[in-house]
Amino acid sequence: MTLAFVLLFAGCLQQPSAPGAGNEPPAAGSANFQRCVSQCGTGNAGNGTLCMDGCRVQEAADTKSTSLCDSLVNQANRPSCYGTVAKAAGDLSICDAFSNATQKSYCVSVFGAPGTG
């Protein structure tokens, strides 16, 4: 699962796609979110659902809001998204949203993981 979560951000690390590649940024979201989504086109590594979910996780952390975590296509990554938001907000209680002990534990482990935040 860790590998999948790391790969979520793959699309946001790619070079921008060529103009007219058929990937219009969403009408809402930060400029960084729009740029990230615009890079999720075919032909870029990490394209498609994985890339889009990575953009959602990054925007959720940037805005310190779990609303985009709830819209992930791969719901298995929801606890890690919540943990990322919790870490960014400095609020471990965000992980209390999970009644499932395994999901809550994973959220807490992401909050406590070393790295940025």
Helices and strands as residue ranges (DSSP letters): H 2-8, G 10-13, H 31-38, H 49-63, G 69-71, G 75-77, H 78-89, G 92-97, H 101-112
